[in-house]
Amino acid sequence: MKIRDTLLEILVEMHPEKYSEYVVEEGGRRTLYVMMMKALYGMMMSSLLYYLKFRGHLEGIGFRVNPYDPCVANRIVDSTQSSGMWTI
């Protein structure tokens, strides 16, 4: 996983002795590569599974997910568009 920008600066400021030697310059940006722990991967998978279940529920009650922004769903109710938005 790549860590850049603000988070990288915070990590280096908090523990320069631990992270500074691993920061590399990549495409003009300072980058820190870290190995992800399995637990973090599991948290990402649980978020994806929740999203798929939630999206399925919305589609089941008549919402259509926007193909350009999968965090927006629309439904027509009494000739009026009803929209739902969420963040992942």
N, C-alpha and C positions, 0 to 999 in steps of 0.2 A: 504494500500500500504506500502511496506517496503522501507526504505531508508537506504542505506549502503555505506561503503567505502568513496570515495572522497566527494560526495555530503553531506553525514552525517557530515564529519569532517568540511566542510565549514559552514554548518548550525550551528553547535555547537560553532565554533570559532566566528561566527558573533553575535550569541545571546545565550551565555551559560545559561543565566538566564531563557530563554524560553524553550530550548530543552534538556538540560542536564538531568533533572530529568526523562525524558521519554525514554532515551536511555537504552536498555537492551542488555544483552549478550546472543547471540543465536548461538549455534554451534561454539563457539569460535570467533564469529564476532559481532561487535557492530552493533545494529539495532535500527532504529527508526520507529515505526508504526505511520502512519498518516491516517486520513480519507480523502478520495478523494472528491472533490467538483463535483457537477453534471456537471459544465462547462468543467472540465478536461475530464470527461468521454465522453462528446459530441465531444471534439476535437479528442479524440482517434477514435471515431466512424466515424468522417468525414475523417480521414486519411485512415481507412479501406475501406470506400466506394469509395474514390478516387482510391485506389490501385485496387480494384475490377473492376472499370470502365476502368482504364488504361490497366490492364491485358486483359480485354475483347477486347479492341480495338486492342492490339497487336496480340492476337489470331485471331481476325477477319481479319488481313492482312497477316496471314500465319506464325506467330511466334509460336513456341512451348515452353512453360515454362518448365524449368528444374525441374524435380520432387524432386531433392535433394537440390536445392537452388531456391526458388520461386522468387528471385530477378534477375534471369538470364533467358533470352529468346533467342532462336536461330531460324534461318530461313536459308534455302538454297536459294541462289540467284546466278544464272549462275554457278552452280556447286561449289560454294564457300559458306562456312558457314558464316553467318552474325550474330553477337551476340549483344544483348542489355543488359546492366546491370543498375540497379538503386537501391537506398536505400529507405527503408521505414521510 
